[in-house]
């Protein structure tokens, strides 16, 4: 067998030793060999900073997001190959789908979120402009820019594909190169995935590197511009967190550690209800997918005392119907653990829990599958705790197909029991009782990174207890590591620096690429709606003529729309209104009339109005007032691989007393070039 290679500084590096064998989890046959010699990690860090970082930072958020999408689609063409290799890790086809397909979907989701929420620029703003001076000539804006280092990811063995891709995607979008350090047991799958990714030629050189084996001096090479993301045991997370690179040099550290995740069945879920069936299916699935080797798997199942016997019987029956065997066999539901060492560790953890619990399904004895005597198999084990408050299941995590049933008698009690796990990635509440759900969620949210509420109404579309989503944060407090991954743009911003920039409106416009009120508005030349994106510049604007507001304007709008609210139609009642003190125009009439004042009606580059943002009515408009609108090109976001893009316009409606009556951002789709 060939020794696995690392990809460092633009080249695949072949180790000069024979390496140690990596065995098939089910058959015990050698799959690959891994070097026992250290890898020159400092070379990878230097290459990422000097080559990968500048190449990525030269691209906009949208261009980087498109790289992520293109890479995901390219990897999708090789899923069959990755599936075949993943069987050797003990995973069934169902298990591998969570890893391989899940990783690809996560990349696609992150790409989509980035292109929808971030500008097509190299800088992003955070929140509105802060007015820090009375006259408005000195303002502040928080901005996000990429860190100038590398994102190092140290991953667990159970997700050799998803674990790497879910960290890679937000880093790439942010403009930060990545170094992947996979766990040894399944590194052959990660190595193949990275080899396929680099073979596409999609990523700039230095954007992605791979260290297989023991990295020499990796953490010592990191500094305050670098990031370290870890997935694995709480013990290893503690060691990394205490490293001088993190403690003294300010390396950003994120840990996603194993945790004692839970599922709670509500008292309303009596036999015959959909919720009882959903609970049993969810717990059984979390015990058997990837043979329970998931950081999000259910380890503690809390059940009302009155329902404990029913749940125990139903869950044991369901587990009995999950065949254990060769992961390559389509009939197999539970594959092998990653290796014999892991199997023995899980059995030992079960023994510790069983001191004060009863095994109600499964056995502590070794499991042997016919024809696969060397395989790391373990049948699912279900325990029932004697005293829920004193159970070792709150301290010991068997990282395999194991869960403990625990009884409770009130919402308050189950909230207390959940807290005994000292923080987890996810908890599920299965109930159709809103009051119970609210009580448990609000009582226990501080202890969980995600809470999954399941009932008959959302079951058909629920993504399940154990499925992190690219739009949602993945992580948890306390024992779960205290970090967050994913979360849409939150995951992107983790790789960036937020900086408060202070200056004049013109300077903030220049820095952010977005027009700031008070900076120069250019009104000469053709109407802005006659210009394509190629002909528009941030700050191009238009100031309309005046419109004299009449009583007929207000009356006709009320009649046409049916909006006869008294402030627009009843003089006596309107006069008594403490805010208006008389008849005022409809806010939506003001918007409509403003559009009539600034719209150029003939066909041209503007294709559509797609919405308004940040609308505020700041001063009432009355009969006899004169109003006009100032429209200014605020931001240009051309879409990648499209002939049009989004143009954002700042709109300000003022009266003849120079009072601001309405302000909002108008969103339009505009052709990129003249003539479409």
N, C-alpha and C positions, 0 to 999 in steps of 0.2 A: 504494500500500500504506500502511496505517495505521502510525504509529510506536507501538512497544510502550510500554505504560504501566507505571508503578510503583504499588504500593499502599502509601501512607504515611499514618500518623496518621488512619486511618479513611476515606480517600478515594483513588480512583484518580486519579493525576496524569498529565495529558497533556503531553508535552514540547512546547516551542514552536519546535522546529527540524524540518526535514524528515527528519533521520536518515540513516543509512548503510544500504545494502541488505544483507540477509541472503539468500543464494542457496540454492536447492535443491541438495543435494549431488550428485544424479544428473542433473538436467536443466539446472542453471545458471540456472533461472528465479527471479526475485525472489519470496521468500515473505513477508517482513516487513521493516520498517525499525527500526533501533535508534538512539536519540538519542545525539548526541555531546556533549550538555550534561550537566553533573554533576547528580546527584540529591541532595537535601537529606537526607543519611543521619542527621544528628544529630536531626532531627525524628522519625525512625523509632525511634531508640534511646530518646529521651525518652518517646515514646508507649508503647513496650513496657514501660518501667519503671513508668510512672505509671498505665497503664490495663490492659495485658495481664497483667502480673505479679500485681497484687492480685486480679484476677478469677480467675486460675488457682489461686492459693494459697488461695482461699476454698473450693476443691473438695478432696475427698479423693483419694487415689491411685486408688481404684476409679472414682470419678466421672470423673476425667481419662482413665483407661484406656477407659472407655465412650465418651468423646468421640472417642478415637482409632479405636475400632472403628466407630462410626457414620460417621465421616468416610471411613474406608476403604471401607465398604459403599456410601456415596454415590458415591465416585469410581468404584467398580466399574461403576456404571450408565453411565459415560461413556468406557469403555475404547475403544469403536469410534472415537470422535472423536479421542482421543489417538493411537490407532494411525494414523489417516489423516494426522494432522499429523506424526507421527514418520517417515513415509516420506521426508519432505523432508530429514531429517537423514542420509539414506543407509541407514537401518535397514530390514531386511526384517521381515516379520511375526514371524519367530522371534526376531530381535534385539529387537524392541519388547516382546515378551512378557517378556523378561528385565528390561526397564526398567519398564514400566507394571504388568504383573501382579506382577512381583517386588516393586515398591514397595508395592503394596496388600497382598500377603501378608506383607511385613515388618511393616507396621502392625498387621495382625491378630495376628501372632505376638507382637509386643511388648505389645499390649493383653492378650492371654491370659496371658502370663508375669507381667505386673504384677498382674493380679487374683488369680492363684494364689499369688504369693509375697509381696505387700505387704499391709499392713493397710488396712482401709477407714477411713483416718485421714489426717491431714495430717503426721504424723511417723512415721518408721520407726526401729526399733532395729537396732543392728549388734552382733551377738554377745550373749553372756549378761551378766547383771549382774556387775560386778567387786566382789568383797568386799575392801575396802581398809582395814577396821578389824577388830579382834579381836571386839568385841561385836556387830557387825552393824548398828550404828545409823548408820554412815557408809559409803555405798556409791557406786558409779559405774556409769553406763550410757552407752555411745556411742549417739548419735542422729543421724539424717539429717534435715536440713531444706533446703528449696529455697534456692538462691542468689537474691538480690534484683535480679538484672540481666537480661540478654537473651542468648540464644544466637544468635550470628551465624554463618551457614554460607555459605562461599564454595565453590561447587561446580564440578566439571569439566563439559566439554561432552558427554561420552559417555553420561551417565545423567541426563538432564534431569528425570526423574520420580523414579526410585528414589533418586538422590543427595539430593534434597530430603526425601523422605518418611522415609528411614531415619535421618536426623538429627532430623527433626521429631518423630517418635513418642516417643523417650525423653525429649526435652525437655518435651513436653506432659505426659507422665506425671509427670515430676518437678515440674511447676508453673512452668516457665520459658518465657516467650514466645520466639518465633523470628523472625529476619529472614533471608530467603533472598536470596542474591546469586548468580544463575546465570551460567554462562559465556555470553559473547555469542553464539557460533555457534549454539547451540540454545535460546536464551532464550525463543523464541516458544513452545516446548513447555511450558517451566516456567511462563511467564506464563499460558497457558491452563489448566494444572492448578491453579495458585493461584486463578485467577478462578473455576474450578468449585468449589474447596474453600470459598472465602469465600462463594460464592453459596448454599451449603447453609444458612448461618446456624447451623451446629453449633458453631463455635468462638466463644468470647467475643471481643469486640472487643479488638484489640491483641495477641492470641495469635499471629497470623501476619501478617507484612508482607513485601513484595517490593521489591527494588531492582534494576531493569533498567538496565544501563549503568554509567557510572562513578560510584560513590558518593562524595560530597563529604564528607571528614572523618569517615568511618566509624570507622576505627581510633582516631582521636584522641578520639572520644567514648566509648571504652570504658574501664572501670576494673576493679578487682579482683573485683567481683561479676558480671562478664560473662564469656562464653565465646566463643572463636573456633574454629570447626571448618573445616578446609581440606581439599579434595580436589583434587589436580592434580600438577604437576611438582615434583620435589625442589628445583629452583632457586627456584621461587616460595615453596615452604614455608620455605626458608632465609631469604628476605627477610622474610616475615611473622614468623618466629620471632625475628628481630632487631629488630622494631619496638619502640619505647619502651613501647607499651601492654602488650606481653608481658614485656619485660625489666625495666622499672621499675615498672609499675603492676599487675603480677600477674594480667593477663588469662589465664584458663586456655586454653591453646592445644593443639589436637589436629590432627595432620597425617596424612593418608592419601595417601602419594605413590606415583607410578609406581614399579614395582620389577621386577627381573629374576627373575620367578617361574620355577620349574623343575618338571620331571617326571623321575622316575628309574625306569628299567626294571630289574627285578631279574634276576640271572643265570639264575634258574630259568625265566624266561619265554621258552622256546625256541619255534621255529615249531611251530604246532599247539596250543599252550596257550592257554587263554582270556585269560591276562594279556597276551600279546603283542597280541592283537586289541584288548583294552581300552585298552592304551597308545596304539596307533595312532589309535583313534577319539577318545580324550580329547585328544591333542595336536592332531589335525586340527580338532576342534570348537573348541578354544580359539584356534586360528589364524583361524577363519572366522566365528565368532559376532561380530556387530558389526564385521566386517572387522578383527578383532584389536584393536579400540580398547577394551580392557578393562584396568583396572589389575591384574586377577588373571590375565590371559592368560599362557599358557606361552611364555616367550621362549627358555629353554634346555632341551633334551631330552637327558638323559644316558642312554647305552645301553652295555651291555657291548661291548667291542671285537669279540668273537666274533659279536655279533648286529647290528652296525652296518649291514652290507649288507642284511640281511633287513628291518630297520626302515626304512631309507632307501627301499627299493623299495616296501614296503607303504604308507608314508606318502605318497610321491609319487603312487602310484596313487589313493589316497583323495582327495588334494587335486585331482587331475585330474578327479575326478567331482563336484566342487563348482562348479556353474555360477555365473559372475559376470555380473551384469546389473542391470536396473532393480529396485530393492527392492520395487516394487509388483507385480512378476510373481511369482506363487506358486512358479514353478520356480526362482527365483533362490536360491542358498545364500549367496553373498557379495555384499553390497551395496557402496555407495560409502563412502569415507572422508568425514569431515565437510566438507572443502573442499579446494580445490587446494593451498593452502598446507600443509595437513597431509599431503597426498599427497607433496608434494615433500620435506617434512621426513623422511618415512619412507624415501623412496628414497635420500636422502642418508645416513641412518643405515645402510641396507643396504650402501651403497658402502663405508662405513668398516669394517664387519664383514668384507666380502668381500675386503679387502686380504690377510687370512691365512685365508680360507675359500673353499670352492667352492660355487657356486650349483648345487644338484642338482635343483631344481624351481622353475619360474617364471623371471622375467626382470627385469633392472633397467630395461628399456625401458618407456616409458609404455604404459598399457593403455587402449585405446579400445573402448567398447561401441557397436555400431551404433545410430545414431539418438540417441545420448547423448554426443556428442563433447565437450560441456562438463562432463561429469561427472567427479568425483574418484575414479576407479576405479583399483584396483591389484590385480592377481592375486596369490594367495598365493605367498610366496617361502620356500623351505626351503634352508638352508645347511648344509654339513658343515664343521666346524672342522678345521683342520690339526693344531694343537697345542692341546688342550683347556685347558691351563694358561695359555697366552698369548693366548687368543682375546679379541678386542675385544668379543665378546658378553657378557662379564662387566662391561663398562663402558657400552656403548652400548645404549639401548633404542629399537628401531624401534616406535613406537606404532601398529602396523598388523598386517596378516596375515603376520607374519614369525616364524620360529623357527629356532634353530641346533641341529643335532645334534652331540653331543660324545661321544667314546668314553672309557670308564674300564675299569680292570682289577680293582678290589677295592672293598669297602664303605668302607674307610678312604680310598681315593682319591676316591670320589665325595662323601664328606662334606667333604673339603678343597675340591673343586671347587664344591660348593654355597656354601661360605663366601665364595668369590671375588665373589659378587654383592652382598656387604655388606648383607644383610638384605632380606627380601622379605615380601610379604603371605601367600603360600601356596606350598607345594611338595607335589607328589604323589609317592607311592612306589607303584609298581604291581608287586606281587610276591605270591606265595603261600608264601614262605619266611619263617616267623616270626623266625628268627634274623637274616636279612638286614634285615627290616623294623625289628626292634628296634635293630639297630646303626645304621642310617641315621637313624631317628627320634630316638633319644637323642643321636646325634652331631651332628645338625644342628638340633634344635629351637630352640636359642638364636638361630638366624638367621631364624626364620620365625614369623609370627603364627598360622599355621594349617598343619597337615600332614594331607593327605588320603591315606589308605591305601586302595588299590583292589585288589580281587582277585575271583575267581569267586564268593566267598561273599556279598559285599555289593554287587556290581555292579547288581543289579536294583533296589535301593533307594537307591543312592548318589545324592546330589544333585550330584555332580560337582566337579571341581577349582575351577572359577571361580565358585561360588555361595556368597556370604556368607549366613549364616543369622542370623535375629534372636536366637537363643539363644546364639550363639557370638561371641566377640570378632572384630572385623574391623579389622586393622591389622597392623603389623609393625615390627621394630626397624631401626635403621640407615637405609639408603637408603629404606626403606618409610615413613619419617616418625617412627617411634617412638611412635605413638599407638594408641589402641584406640577403636573404635566398637561399637555393638550390644552383644552379650554379655548379653542379658537384662537383669536389674536392674543389672548393672554399668554399662550405658549410662545408665540412669536416675540412678544414684548419681554419675556423672560431673558431673551438673548440680546436685549438692547439696553441702552442707557437713557433714562428719562432726565432731561436737562431743562431747567427754567431759563429761557432766553429773554433778556430785558432789552428794550430799545424803542425807537420811534416806530410808528405804524409802517413807514416805508421800509425800514430795516427788517422788521418782522415779516413783511410781505416777501422781501428778497430771500430771507432764510428759509421760510416754510413753503414758498411757492403758492401760497394762498393769500388772496387779497384781504387785508385787514382794514376795517373801517377807520377812516382818517388818513389813509395813504392816498397817493395820487390816483384820480379817476380820469381816464382819457376819453373825452367825448367827441373828438374830431373824427372825421372820416365817415364811412358808411355805417348804417345801423348795425349793431353787433349781431342781430339775427340774420344779416346778409352775409356773414363771414363763416367759413368753415373753421374747424379746429386748427388747421394749419395757418389760418389767417388771424386767429384770435390770440391775444396776449392777456394774461392775468392783469386786471386793472382797466381793460377796455370797458367803456360804459355808455350809458344813454340816460339823459334826463328828459322826462316828458314835459309836455305843456300842462297847463292847469285845467282842472275841471271844477266848476261851481256846483256844489251839492244843493239839490232842491228837494222839497217835500215830495215831489212826484217821483224822484229817484227811489226814495224809501218806500213809498206806497206801492209802486209798481213791483218792486222786488218782493215785498211781503205778499202781494197778490199772486205773483208768479210762482213763488216757492212754497207758499203756505206757512211761512214762518211769520206768524202774527204775534210774536212775543210782545208784551205790553210796552216795553221800552221803545219799540219801533212804531207802535200803532195807537197807544192810549196816552194822550198828552197829560191828563190829570194823574194817572198812575205813574207815568214816567217822571213827572215832576216830584213825586214823593220818593222816588228811588234815591237812596243816599249816595250812590256812585255816580249816576248820570244826571239827575236833577232836570230831566227833560227828554224830549224825543232825540234818539241817536240813530245813526245809520247802522244797518246790520254789518257785523264784522266781515261776513262773506260777500256782502255787496262791495265793501272796500277792496277785498281781494279781486273780485270780478272786474271792478272798474279800473283797478290798477293794471290788470292784464290788458284791458282795452286801451290803456294809455301807452303801454310799452310794446305790445305785440306788433310785429310787422307781418301783415296778413298774407302776403304773396308766397308761393312755394319757394323754398330756399334750403339752405343747409340744415336748419332746425327740423328735426323729424318728429319729435314727440315731447310732451311734458310728462315726466314720470313721477312727480310728486313735489311736496313741500316739506321742509324741515325747520324746526325751531321757530315756529310761528308764534308771534306775540302781538296782541293788540295793546298798545301802550297809552293811547289817548283817544277818547271818543270823537267821532266825526259827526258834526251836527249840520242842520240846514243852515245855509249861508257860508259854510266853510269853503275854502278852495283847497284842493289836494292835488298833489303830483307825485310821481314815483321816480326814484333813481335806481337804475339797474346796472350792476357792475359784475363783470366776469370774475368770479371768486376762485375757481379752480378748474383745471383741465385734466381729465382722466381718460385718455384714449384707451380703448379696449384692445388687448392683444388679439390678433387673428380676426379682426372685424373691421368693417369700413366706417364705423362710427364709434363714438365714445360719449362719455358723460361730461357735460359742462354744468358747473354749479354757478348760480348767479345770486349775488347779494341783492335783495330788494328792500328798499326803504321808502315807505309812504309818509310824506310830511304834509302839514297844512301850511297856510300862508302866514302863520305865526312862527314858522320854523320849528314846530313841535313834531316829534316822531309819533305817528299814529299807528303804524304797523311795520313789523320787520320780519323777514323770513328768508330762507334759502330756497330758491327755485331750482329744480333738477330737470335738465333737458337732455335728450339724445341728439347729437349733432354729427353731421358727416365730417370725416377726417379731412377730406380734400375738397377743393372747389368742384362743383358738378357731381358730387356723390362719389 
